[in-house]
């Protein structure tokens, strides 16, 4: 079906998948009408700032880190939990800055990552067939809450607003001060077998900061105390996304988030999600998994990307194959995009393709498979002459037991201890830091860096020579 002209609602003329079946259409319209009157959660200026940074990623000048919950829960809109989400993102980004030797763009799966696609509209609970759980802005997790409720869309909006507001307060108050890098990671350092190596990395950051100060940049510089806070979610519930779409200077922006991605189940070229996404100015991610036919990828990119030359970084391809399939599938997708001359951002989601069901019935993800897919992806890009520009993780700053393996040696018998996810398993704090550190080591190999301890000594000696007081003492 073709659409003569794009509007925020033109998607309604197309076949659509993964939309909740609301029994009360009048209440749904009332909720949508209310949402249209509410302020945007992000500004156009923020979206444009992210687009600028993603253009740098596309040009090899920055590295993208995207991560957060599989599905947010309303009950997690609490100060300490929001702090943990931001803390893990900032800490991981510092590790990646060290490894990649370039700035990191941080995009959280936060402040709107509620709705989830499902493989079936219904499931059986306690012998009864009930609607599937689609995320807390659609229906509740408990059996008696499964009927889709339009008021939850409003709840989702206000919980997103509260999360964003507190996150911005943290950033503005110096929560991300780089001076605290050494003490933020004590829990991880104490439990990791790589404690000495990680301490060397922290020392390098501290030494670099000392050098910057001697060059005239003060400790109170805002660049050392704050980070940009960008947020993202899957653009799944199109009625909600339509209400968040506003016209500014003749262009349409989704002001409900900075970055949206299209999931593996909703990227059909002639369907409603692609129709909606093709008209917005926000940067867009596309999940690319085993079901993505090679011949469909380039037409999909072209439909969503009006002017590739004028908008570098608009499209991020988030690959998610599984550790056993990436070697076969990724080279074919890379070849197709290269042949079309499209300069996309390549990002790796090593979580979704490596989900298994443990013998005790818990969904989990083996840490070794997660890093295995990431490691293979890096090597495939190097062989193809392309670059991995980012990573995408489902993670939390909490000490959950949802993925097996990692520095704590979590096994299947540990899963019931602290399994709190409503949907898919997440890397916990130490697993997230471990994968960041392993990735940073891999990236650093290709920067001809000296060994960590040698590098630190060289830099320290260089700074001593540059320090006038020490130079005078050495020549006295």
BAMI-879834 format. One record per residue (C-alpha): residue number from 1; chain; x, y, z; residue in one letter. Coordinates in steps of 0.25 Angstrom, whole numbers. Layout:
! residues N
+-----+---+-------+-------+-------+---+
!   k ! c !     x !     y !     z ! r !
+-----+---+-------+-------+-------+---+
! NUM ! A !     X !     Y !     Z ! A !
...
+-----+---+-------+-------+-------+---+
This chain:
! residues 476
+-----+---+-------+-------+-------+---+
!   k ! c !     x !     y !     z ! r !
+-----+---+-------+-------+-------+---+
!   1 ! A !     0 !     0 !     0 ! X !
!   2 ! A !     5 !    14 !    -4 ! X !
!   3 ! A !     4 !    27 !     4 ! X !
!   4 ! A !     3 !    40 !    -4 ! X !
!   5 ! A !     8 !    48 !     7 ! X !
!   6 ! A !    14 !    45 !    20 ! X !
!   7 ! A !     8 !    50 !    33 ! X !
!   8 ! A !     9 !    45 !    47 ! X !
!   9 ! A !    -3 !    37 !    45 ! X !
!  10 ! A !    -1 !    32 !    31 ! X !
!  11 ! A !     4 !    18 !    37 ! X !
!  12 ! A !   -11 !    15 !    40 ! X !
!  13 ! A !   -13 !    12 !    25 ! X !
!  14 ! A !    -3 !     1 !    26 ! X !
!  15 ! A !    -3 !   -13 !    31 ! X !
!  16 ! A !     2 !   -13 !    45 ! X !
!  17 ! A !     8 !   -23 !    55 ! X !
!  18 ! A !    10 !   -24 !    70 ! X !
!  19 ! A !    -1 !   -14 !    74 ! X !
!  20 ! A !    -8 !   -17 !    87 ! X !
!  21 ! A !   -23 !   -21 !    85 ! X !
!  22 ! A !   -30 !   -10 !    93 ! X !
!  23 ! A !   -44 !   -14 !    97 ! X !
!  24 ! A !   -48 !     0 !   100 ! X !
!  25 ! A !   -45 !     9 !    88 ! X !
!  26 ! A !   -52 !    21 !    94 ! X !
!  27 ! A !   -43 !    21 !   106 ! X !
!  28 ! A !   -31 !    19 !    96 ! X !
!  29 ! A !   -35 !    31 !    88 ! X !
!  30 ! A !   -36 !    39 !   101 ! X !
!  31 ! A !   -22 !    35 !   105 ! X !
!  32 ! A !   -16 !    38 !    92 ! X !
!  33 ! A !   -23 !    52 !    92 ! X !
!  34 ! A !   -17 !    55 !   105 ! X !
!  35 ! A !    -3 !    51 !   102 ! X !
!  36 ! A !    -4 !    60 !    90 ! X !
!  37 ! A !    -6 !    72 !    99 ! X !
!  38 ! A !     6 !    69 !   108 ! X !
!  39 ! A !    20 !    74 !   106 ! X !
!  40 ! A !    31 !    67 !    99 ! X !
!  41 ! A !    40 !    59 !   108 ! X !
!  42 ! A !    53 !    63 !   100 ! X !
!  43 ! A !    56 !    75 !    92 ! X !
!  44 ! A !    58 !    77 !    77 ! X !
!  45 ! A !    72 !    83 !    81 ! X !
!  46 ! A !    75 !    70 !    89 ! X !
!  47 ! A !    71 !    61 !    77 ! X !
!  48 ! A !    80 !    70 !    68 ! X !
!  49 ! A !    92 !    69 !    77 ! X !
!  50 ! A !    91 !    54 !    77 ! X !
!  51 ! A !    90 !    54 !    62 ! X !
!  52 ! A !   103 !    62 !    62 ! X !
!  53 ! A !   110 !    52 !    71 ! X !
!  54 ! A !   105 !    40 !    63 ! X !
!  55 ! A !   110 !    46 !    50 ! X !
!  56 ! A !   124 !    46 !    57 ! X !
!  57 ! A !   122 !    31 !    60 ! X !
!  58 ! A !   119 !    29 !    45 ! X !
!  59 ! A !   132 !    36 !    42 ! X !
!  60 ! A !   140 !    28 !    52 ! X !
!  61 ! A !   142 !    39 !    62 ! X !
!  62 ! A !   133 !    34 !    73 ! X !
!  63 ! A !   128 !    20 !    79 ! X !
!  64 ! A !   113 !    17 !    82 ! X !
!  65 ! A !   109 !    11 !    95 ! X !
!  66 ! A !    95 !     7 !    96 ! X !
!  67 ! A !    89 !     0 !   108 ! X !
!  68 ! A !    79 !    -2 !   119 ! X !
!  69 ! A !    67 !   -11 !   123 ! X !
!  70 ! A !    60 !   -21 !   114 ! X !
!  71 ! A !    47 !   -15 !   119 ! X !
!  72 ! A !    46 !    -4 !   129 ! X !
!  73 ! A !    36 !    -5 !   141 ! X !
!  74 ! A !    28 !     6 !   147 ! X !
!  75 ! A !    33 !     1 !   161 ! X !
!  76 ! A !    48 !     4 !   157 ! X !
!  77 ! A !    45 !    19 !   156 ! X !
!  78 ! A !    53 !    21 !   169 ! X !
!  79 ! A !    65 !    30 !   171 ! X !
!  80 ! A !    75 !    19 !   175 ! X !
!  81 ! A !    71 !    10 !   163 ! X !
!  82 ! A !    72 !    22 !   153 ! X !
!  83 ! A !    86 !    25 !   159 ! X !
!  84 ! A !    90 !    11 !   157 ! X !
!  85 ! A !    86 !    11 !   142 ! X !
!  86 ! A !    94 !    24 !   140 ! X !
!  87 ! A !   106 !    19 !   148 ! X !
!  88 ! A !   108 !     7 !   140 ! X !
!  89 ! A !   106 !    14 !   126 ! X !
!  90 ! A !   117 !    25 !   131 ! X !
!  91 ! A !   126 !    14 !   136 ! X !
!  92 ! A !   126 !     6 !   124 ! X !
!  93 ! A !   128 !    18 !   115 ! X !
!  94 ! A !   140 !    22 !   122 ! X !
!  95 ! A !   146 !     8 !   120 ! X !
!  96 ! A !   142 !     9 !   105 ! X !
!  97 ! A !   148 !    23 !   104 ! X !
!  98 ! A !   161 !    17 !   109 ! X !
!  99 ! A !   161 !     5 !    99 ! X !
! 100 ! A !   155 !    12 !    87 ! X !
! 101 ! A !   163 !    25 !    89 ! X !
! 102 ! A !   151 !    33 !    85 ! X !
! 103 ! A !   139 !    40 !    92 ! X !
! 104 ! A !   127 !    31 !    95 ! X !
! 105 ! A !   113 !    34 !    91 ! X !
! 106 ! A !   104 !    29 !   103 ! X !
! 107 ! A !    90 !    25 !    99 ! X !
! 108 ! A !    82 !    19 !   110 ! X !
! 109 ! A !    70 !     9 !   108 ! X !
! 110 ! A !    62 !    17 !   118 ! X !
! 111 ! A !    51 !    27 !   121 ! X !
! 112 ! A !    41 !    20 !   111 ! X !
! 113 ! A !    46 !     5 !   109 ! X !
! 114 ! A !    33 !    -1 !   114 ! X !
! 115 ! A !    26 !    -7 !   102 ! X !
! 116 ! A !    31 !   -21 !    97 ! X !
! 117 ! A !    28 !   -29 !    85 ! X !
! 118 ! A !    22 !   -43 !    87 ! X !
! 119 ! A !    22 !   -56 !    79 ! X !
! 120 ! A !     8 !   -59 !    83 ! X !
! 121 ! A !    -4 !   -50 !    86 ! X !
! 122 ! A !    -8 !   -60 !    98 ! X !
! 123 ! A !    -1 !   -69 !   108 ! X !
! 124 ! A !    -6 !   -79 !   118 ! X !
! 125 ! A !    -5 !   -75 !   133 ! X !
! 126 ! A !   -10 !   -85 !   143 ! X !
! 127 ! A !   -17 !   -92 !   133 ! X !
! 128 ! A !   -24 !   -80 !   128 ! X !
! 129 ! A !   -22 !   -73 !   114 ! X !
! 130 ! A !   -19 !   -58 !   116 ! X !
! 131 ! A !   -13 !   -47 !   108 ! X !
! 132 ! A !     2 !   -47 !   107 ! X !
! 133 ! A !    10 !   -37 !   115 ! X !
! 134 ! A !    13 !   -26 !   106 ! X !
! 135 ! A !    20 !   -16 !   115 ! X !
! 136 ! A !    16 !    -8 !   127 ! X !
! 137 ! A !    11 !     4 !   118 ! X !
! 138 ! A !     1 !    -6 !   112 ! X !
! 139 ! A !    -3 !   -16 !   122 ! X !
! 140 ! A !     1 !   -22 !   136 ! X !
! 141 ! A !    10 !   -34 !   139 ! X !
! 142 ! A !     0 !   -40 !   148 ! X !
! 143 ! A !   -10 !   -50 !   143 ! X !
! 144 ! A !   -22 !   -40 !   147 ! X !
! 145 ! A !   -15 !   -28 !   140 ! X !
! 146 ! A !   -14 !   -34 !   126 ! X !
! 147 ! A !   -25 !   -26 !   119 ! X !
! 148 ! A !   -18 !   -15 !   111 ! X !
! 149 ! A !   -21 !    -2 !   119 ! X !
! 150 ! A !   -20 !    12 !   111 ! X !
! 151 ! A !   -17 !    19 !   125 ! X !
! 152 ! A !    -4 !    12 !   125 ! X !
! 153 ! A !     1 !    20 !   113 ! X !
! 154 ! A !    -1 !    32 !   122 ! X !
! 155 ! A !     6 !    25 !   134 ! X !
! 156 ! A !    17 !    22 !   124 ! X !
! 157 ! A !    19 !    36 !   120 ! X !
! 158 ! A !    19 !    42 !   134 ! X !
! 159 ! A !    29 !    31 !   139 ! X !
! 160 ! A !    38 !    34 !   127 ! X !
! 161 ! A !    37 !    49 !   130 ! X !
! 162 ! A !    41 !    46 !   145 ! X !
! 163 ! A !    52 !    37 !   141 ! X !
! 164 ! A !    58 !    47 !   131 ! X !
! 165 ! A !    56 !    59 !   141 ! X !
! 166 ! A !    64 !    52 !   152 ! X !
! 167 ! A !    75 !    47 !   142 ! X !
! 168 ! A !    77 !    61 !   137 ! X !
! 169 ! A !    78 !    66 !   152 ! X !
! 170 ! A !    89 !    56 !   154 ! X !
! 171 ! A !    96 !    60 !   142 ! X !
! 172 ! A !    95 !    75 !   145 ! X !
! 173 ! A !   100 !    72 !   159 ! X !
! 174 ! A !   113 !    66 !   155 ! X !
! 175 ! A !   109 !    51 !   157 ! X !
! 176 ! A !   117 !    48 !   145 ! X !
! 177 ! A !   130 !    55 !   150 ! X !
! 178 ! A !   142 !    48 !   144 ! X !
! 179 ! A !   150 !    51 !   156 ! X !
! 180 ! A !   142 !    40 !   163 ! X !
! 181 ! A !   146 !    29 !   153 ! X !
! 182 ! A !   155 !    22 !   162 ! X !
! 183 ! A !   146 !    20 !   174 ! X !
! 184 ! A !   133 !    17 !   166 ! X !
! 185 ! A !   138 !     3 !   162 ! X !
! 186 ! A !   143 !    -2 !   175 ! X !
! 187 ! A !   132 !   -13 !   176 ! X !
! 188 ! A !   135 !   -18 !   162 ! X !
! 189 ! A !   150 !   -17 !   164 ! X !
! 190 ! A !   149 !   -26 !   177 ! X !
! 191 ! A !   142 !   -37 !   170 ! X !
! 192 ! A !   149 !   -37 !   156 ! X !
! 193 ! A !   161 !   -46 !   153 ! X !
! 194 ! A !   166 !   -34 !   145 ! X !
! 195 ! A !   167 !   -25 !   157 ! X !
! 196 ! A !   182 !   -21 !   154 ! X !
! 197 ! A !   179 !   -18 !   139 ! X !
! 198 ! A !   167 !   -10 !   142 ! X !
! 199 ! A !   174 !    -2 !   153 ! X !
! 200 ! A !   185 !     2 !   142 ! X !
! 201 ! A !   174 !     7 !   134 ! X !
! 202 ! A !   168 !    15 !   145 ! X !
! 203 ! A !   182 !    21 !   147 ! X !
! 204 ! A !   183 !    24 !   133 ! X !
! 205 ! A !   171 !    33 !   134 ! X !
! 206 ! A !   176 !    39 !   146 ! X !
! 207 ! A !   189 !    42 !   140 ! X !
! 208 ! A !   182 !    48 !   127 ! X !
! 209 ! A !   174 !    57 !   136 ! X !
! 210 ! A !   186 !    62 !   143 ! X !
! 211 ! A !   192 !    65 !   129 ! X !
! 212 ! A !   180 !    73 !   125 ! X !
! 213 ! A !   180 !    81 !   138 ! X !
! 214 ! A !   195 !    85 !   135 ! X !
! 215 ! A !   191 !    89 !   121 ! X !
! 216 ! A !   181 !    99 !   127 ! X !
! 217 ! A !   168 !    92 !   128 ! X !
! 218 ! A !   163 !    94 !   142 ! X !
! 219 ! A !   157 !    83 !   151 ! X !
! 220 ! A !   144 !    90 !   151 ! X !
! 221 ! A !   142 !    89 !   136 ! X !
! 222 ! A !   128 !    85 !   132 ! X !
! 223 ! A !   134 !    75 !   122 ! X !
! 224 ! A !   140 !    67 !   133 ! X !
! 225 ! A !   128 !    67 !   142 ! X !
! 226 ! A !   116 !    64 !   133 ! X !
! 227 ! A !   112 !    56 !   121 ! X !
! 228 ! A !   101 !    56 !   111 ! X !
! 229 ! A !    89 !    49 !   115 ! X !
! 230 ! A !    82 !    43 !   103 ! X !
! 231 ! A !    71 !    32 !   104 ! X !
! 232 ! A !    64 !    22 !    94 ! X !
! 233 ! A !    54 !    12 !    93 ! X !
! 234 ! A !    48 !     2 !    83 ! X !
! 235 ! A !    37 !    10 !    75 ! X !
! 236 ! A !    27 !    -1 !    76 ! X !
! 237 ! A !    13 !     4 !    80 ! X !
! 238 ! A !    10 !    14 !    69 ! X !
! 239 ! A !    -2 !    21 !    75 ! X !
! 240 ! A !     7 !    26 !    86 ! X !
! 241 ! A !    19 !    29 !    77 ! X !
! 242 ! A !     9 !    37 !    68 ! X !
! 243 ! A !     5 !    46 !    80 ! X !
! 244 ! A !    19 !    49 !    83 ! X !
! 245 ! A !    22 !    54 !    68 ! X !
! 246 ! A !    22 !    69 !    67 ! X !
! 247 ! A !    25 !    78 !    55 ! X !
! 248 ! A !    36 !    88 !    57 ! X !
! 249 ! A !    40 !    97 !    46 ! X !
! 250 ! A !    34 !    88 !    35 ! X !
! 251 ! A !    40 !    75 !    41 ! X !
! 252 ! A !    35 !    65 !    49 ! X !
! 253 ! A !    42 !    60 !    62 ! X !
! 254 ! A !    38 !    49 !    72 ! X !
! 255 ! A !    40 !    57 !    85 ! X !
! 256 ! A !    37 !    45 !    94 ! X !
! 257 ! A !    51 !    40 !    93 ! X !
! 258 ! A !    64 !    44 !    85 ! X !
! 259 ! A !    67 !    31 !    78 ! X !
! 260 ! A !    57 !    20 !    74 ! X !
! 261 ! A !    59 !     6 !    68 ! X !
! 262 ! A !    51 !    -3 !    59 ! X !
! 263 ! A !    50 !   -17 !    65 ! X !
! 264 ! A !    53 !   -30 !    57 ! X !
! 265 ! A !    38 !   -33 !    57 ! X !
! 266 ! A !    33 !   -20 !    51 ! X !
! 267 ! A !    42 !   -16 !    40 ! X !
! 268 ! A !    34 !   -21 !    28 ! X !
! 269 ! A !    36 !   -11 !    17 ! X !
! 270 ! A !    22 !    -9 !    13 ! X !
! 271 ! A !    16 !    -9 !    28 ! X !
! 272 ! A !    12 !     2 !    37 ! X !
! 273 ! A !    25 !     3 !    46 ! X !
! 274 ! A !    34 !     6 !    34 ! X !
! 275 ! A !    23 !    16 !    29 ! X !
! 276 ! A !    24 !    24 !    42 ! X !
! 277 ! A !    39 !    23 !    44 ! X !
! 278 ! A !    42 !    29 !    30 ! X !
! 279 ! A !    36 !    42 !    33 ! X !
! 280 ! A !    43 !    46 !    46 ! X !
! 281 ! A !    56 !    53 !    48 ! X !
! 282 ! A !    61 !    45 !    60 ! X !
! 283 ! A !    73 !    36 !    58 ! X !
! 284 ! A !    68 !    22 !    55 ! X !
! 285 ! A !    73 !     8 !    59 ! X !
! 286 ! A !    69 !    -5 !    51 ! X !
! 287 ! A !    71 !   -18 !    58 ! X !
! 288 ! A !    77 !   -28 !    48 ! X !
! 289 ! A !    76 !   -43 !    51 ! X !
! 290 ! A !    76 !   -56 !    44 ! X !
! 291 ! A !    62 !   -53 !    38 ! X !
! 292 ! A !    67 !   -41 !    30 ! X !
! 293 ! A !    68 !   -45 !    16 ! X !
! 294 ! A !    81 !   -39 !     9 ! X !
! 295 ! A !    73 !   -34 !    -2 ! X !
! 296 ! A !    63 !   -26 !     7 ! X !
! 297 ! A !    73 !   -19 !    15 ! X !
! 298 ! A !    78 !    -8 !     6 ! X !
! 299 ! A !    63 !    -4 !     1 ! X !
! 300 ! A !    59 !    -3 !    16 ! X !
! 301 ! A !    71 !     6 !    19 ! X !
! 302 ! A !    68 !    15 !     6 ! X !
! 303 ! A !    53 !    16 !    10 ! X !
! 304 ! A !    57 !    21 !    24 ! X !
! 305 ! A !    69 !    30 !    20 ! X !
! 306 ! A !    64 !    41 !    11 ! X !
! 307 ! A !    78 !    48 !     8 ! X !
! 308 ! A !    90 !    39 !    13 ! X !
! 309 ! A !   100 !    50 !     9 ! X !
! 310 ! A !    93 !    61 !    17 ! X !
! 311 ! A !    90 !    52 !    29 ! X !
! 312 ! A !   102 !    43 !    33 ! X !
! 313 ! A !    99 !    35 !    45 ! X !
! 314 ! A !    84 !    35 !    43 ! X !
! 315 ! A !    83 !    19 !    42 ! X !
! 316 ! A !    89 !    10 !    52 ! X !
! 317 ! A !    89 !    -5 !    48 ! X !
! 318 ! A !    88 !   -13 !    61 ! X !
! 319 ! A !    93 !   -27 !    58 ! X !
! 320 ! A !    88 !   -38 !    66 ! X !
! 321 ! A !    90 !   -52 !    61 ! X !
! 322 ! A !    95 !   -61 !    72 ! X !
! 323 ! A !   109 !   -66 !    74 ! X !
! 324 ! A !   107 !   -78 !    65 ! X !
! 325 ! A !   101 !   -70 !    53 ! X !
! 326 ! A !   109 !   -57 !    52 ! X !
! 327 ! A !   121 !   -63 !    44 ! X !
! 328 ! A !   111 !   -67 !    33 ! X !
! 329 ! A !   101 !   -55 !    33 ! X !
! 330 ! A !   109 !   -43 !    36 ! X !
! 331 ! A !   119 !   -43 !    24 ! X !
! 332 ! A !   107 !   -44 !    15 ! X !
! 333 ! A !   100 !   -32 !    21 ! X !
! 334 ! A !   113 !   -24 !    21 ! X !
! 335 ! A !   115 !   -27 !     7 ! X !
! 336 ! A !   101 !   -22 !     2 ! X !
! 337 ! A !   102 !    -9 !    10 ! X !
! 338 ! A !   116 !    -6 !     5 ! X !
! 339 ! A !   112 !    -9 !   -10 ! X !
! 340 ! A !   101 !     1 !    -8 ! X !
! 341 ! A !   111 !    12 !    -3 ! X !
! 342 ! A !   103 !    14 !    10 ! X !
! 343 ! A !   111 !    19 !    22 ! X !
! 344 ! A !   103 !    13 !    33 ! X !
! 345 ! A !   107 !    12 !    47 ! X !
! 346 ! A !   109 !    -3 !    50 ! X !
! 347 ! A !   106 !    -7 !    65 ! X !
! 348 ! A !   106 !   -21 !    71 ! X !
! 349 ! A !    95 !   -26 !    80 ! X !
! 350 ! A !   101 !   -39 !    86 ! X !
! 351 ! A !    90 !   -41 !    95 ! X !
! 352 ! A !    77 !   -45 !    88 ! X !
! 353 ! A !    83 !   -56 !    79 ! X !
! 354 ! A !    89 !   -63 !    91 ! X !
! 355 ! A !    76 !   -66 !    99 ! X !
! 356 ! A !    74 !   -80 !   104 ! X !
! 357 ! A !    65 !   -87 !   114 ! X !
! 358 ! A !    72 !   -93 !   126 ! X !
! 359 ! A !    68 !  -107 !   131 ! X !
! 360 ! A !    60 !  -100 !   143 ! X !
! 361 ! A !    52 !   -92 !   133 ! X !
! 362 ! A !    58 !   -78 !   134 ! X !
! 363 ! A !    62 !   -71 !   121 ! X !
! 364 ! A !    77 !   -67 !   122 ! X !
! 365 ! A !    89 !   -63 !   114 ! X !
! 366 ! A !   103 !   -69 !   115 ! X !
! 367 ! A !   113 !   -59 !   117 ! X !
! 368 ! A !   123 !   -66 !   108 ! X !
! 369 ! A !   114 !   -66 !    96 ! X !
! 370 ! A !   111 !   -51 !    98 ! X !
! 371 ! A !   125 !   -47 !    97 ! X !
! 372 ! A !   128 !   -58 !    87 ! X !
! 373 ! A !   118 !   -51 !    77 ! X !
! 374 ! A !   124 !   -38 !    80 ! X !
! 375 ! A !   138 !   -43 !    78 ! X !
! 376 ! A !   134 !   -49 !    65 ! X !
! 377 ! A !   127 !   -37 !    60 ! X !
! 378 ! A !   139 !   -28 !    63 ! X !
! 379 ! A !   148 !   -38 !    54 ! X !
! 380 ! A !   138 !   -39 !    43 ! X !
! 381 ! A !   137 !   -24 !    42 ! X !
! 382 ! A !   153 !   -23 !    42 ! X !
! 383 ! A !   154 !   -33 !    31 ! X !
! 384 ! A !   143 !   -26 !    23 ! X !
! 385 ! A !   149 !   -12 !    24 ! X !
! 386 ! A !   138 !    -7 !    32 ! X !
! 387 ! A !   137 !    -3 !    47 ! X !
! 388 ! A !   129 !    -7 !    58 ! X !
! 389 ! A !   124 !     7 !    63 ! X !
! 390 ! A !   116 !     3 !    75 ! X !
! 391 ! A !   110 !    -7 !    84 ! X !
! 392 ! A !    96 !   -10 !    90 ! X !
! 393 ! A !    94 !   -17 !   103 ! X !
! 394 ! A !    82 !   -21 !   111 ! X !
! 395 ! A !    88 !   -19 !   125 ! X !
! 396 ! A !    86 !   -13 !   139 ! X !
! 397 ! A !    94 !    -7 !   150 ! X !
! 398 ! A !    88 !   -16 !   160 ! X !
! 399 ! A !    94 !   -29 !   165 ! X !
! 400 ! A !    84 !   -38 !   158 ! X !
! 401 ! A !    86 !   -53 !   155 ! X !
! 402 ! A !    80 !   -54 !   141 ! X !
! 403 ! A !    91 !   -57 !   131 ! X !
! 404 ! A !   101 !   -69 !   134 ! X !
! 405 ! A !   116 !   -68 !   135 ! X !
! 406 ! A !   124 !   -55 !   136 ! X !
! 407 ! A !   134 !   -51 !   147 ! X !
! 408 ! A !   125 !   -57 !   158 ! X !
! 409 ! A !   123 !   -70 !   152 ! X !
! 410 ! A !   108 !   -70 !   152 ! X !
! 411 ! A !   102 !   -83 !   148 ! X !
! 412 ! A !    88 !   -88 !   146 ! X !
! 413 ! A !    85 !   -92 !   160 ! X !
! 414 ! A !    88 !   -77 !   164 ! X !
! 415 ! A !    77 !   -71 !   154 ! X !
! 416 ! A !    66 !   -72 !   165 ! X !
! 417 ! A !    73 !   -64 !   175 ! X !
! 418 ! A !    72 !   -50 !   169 ! X !
! 419 ! A !    64 !   -51 !   156 ! X !
! 420 ! A !    55 !   -39 !   155 ! X !
! 421 ! A !    54 !   -36 !   140 ! X !
! 422 ! A !    39 !   -37 !   134 ! X !
! 423 ! A !    45 !   -41 !   121 ! X !
! 424 ! A !    59 !   -44 !   116 ! X !
! 425 ! A !    71 !   -46 !   125 ! X !
! 426 ! A !    81 !   -35 !   127 ! X !
! 427 ! A !    96 !   -34 !   129 ! X !
! 428 ! A !    98 !   -30 !   144 ! X !
! 429 ! A !   107 !   -19 !   149 ! X !
! 430 ! A !   120 !   -28 !   149 ! X !
! 431 ! A !   117 !   -35 !   136 ! X !
! 432 ! A !   114 !   -22 !   129 ! X !
! 433 ! A !   128 !   -16 !   134 ! X !
! 434 ! A !   135 !   -29 !   130 ! X !
! 435 ! A !   129 !   -29 !   116 ! X !
! 436 ! A !   133 !   -14 !   115 ! X !
! 437 ! A !   147 !   -17 !   119 ! X !
! 438 ! A !   149 !   -28 !   110 ! X !
! 439 ! A !   144 !   -20 !    98 ! X !
! 440 ! A !   153 !    -9 !   102 ! X !
! 441 ! A !   165 !   -18 !   102 ! X !
! 442 ! A !   161 !   -23 !    88 ! X !
! 443 ! A !   160 !    -9 !    83 ! X !
! 444 ! A !   173 !    -4 !    89 ! X !
! 445 ! A !   181 !   -15 !    82 ! X !
! 446 ! A !   178 !    -8 !    69 ! X !
! 447 ! A !   183 !     6 !    74 ! X !
! 448 ! A !   198 !     1 !    76 ! X !
! 449 ! A !   197 !     4 !    91 ! X !
! 450 ! A !   208 !     1 !   100 ! X !
! 451 ! A !   205 !    -9 !   111 ! X !
! 452 ! A !   197 !    -3 !   122 ! X !
! 453 ! A !   208 !    -2 !   133 ! X !
! 454 ! A !   219 !     2 !   123 ! X !
! 455 ! A !   209 !    13 !   117 ! X !
! 456 ! A !   206 !    18 !   131 ! X !
! 457 ! A !   221 !    19 !   135 ! X !
! 458 ! A !   224 !    27 !   122 ! X !
! 459 ! A !   213 !    36 !   123 ! X !
! 460 ! A !   216 !    39 !   138 ! X !
! 461 ! A !   231 !    42 !   134 ! X !
! 462 ! A !   226 !    51 !   123 ! X !
! 463 ! A !   217 !    59 !   132 ! X !
! 464 ! A !   229 !    60 !   143 ! X !
! 465 ! A !   237 !    66 !   132 ! X !
! 466 ! A !   226 !    76 !   128 ! X !
! 467 ! A !   224 !    80 !   143 ! X !
! 468 ! A !   233 !    92 !   145 ! X !
! 469 ! A !   235 !    89 !   160 ! X !
! 470 ! A !   239 !    75 !   157 ! X !
! 471 ! A !   248 !    80 !   145 ! X !
! 472 ! A !   255 !    90 !   154 ! X !
! 473 ! A !   258 !    79 !   165 ! X !
! 474 ! A !   263 !    69 !   155 ! X !
! 475 ! A !   273 !    79 !   150 ! X !
! 476 ! A !   278 !    85 !   163 ! X !
+-----+---+-------+-------+-------+---+
